[in-house]
């Protein structure tokens, strides 16, 4: 079903829309915003909302998702550094 919706969005907007990427982008930002909430009760409510919205079974599932998202996000700069991205030819 999600792929059909993504296809309709592509056709309607001309944007190369990927449902999976949009979902990750939304939940990464929503999780980051909820994590910054100082009031414990409000934070608990917002995290519970994310669990429901994301279809996760429990807070542990959300933690697994967020750890994976952070790990994946860290891979890009790591690859850049490992493949000579730390060398600035203009300064050499």
HUJOZI-V580526 format. One line per field, one symbol per residue. phi: phi as a letter, one per 40 degrees, with the letter a starting at -180 (. if undefined). A space follows every 50 residues. Layout:
phi: ???
This chain:
phi: .ccccccccdccbgcccbdccccccccccccccccccccdccccccccdc ccccgccadcccccdcccccccccccccccccbgccbbdccc
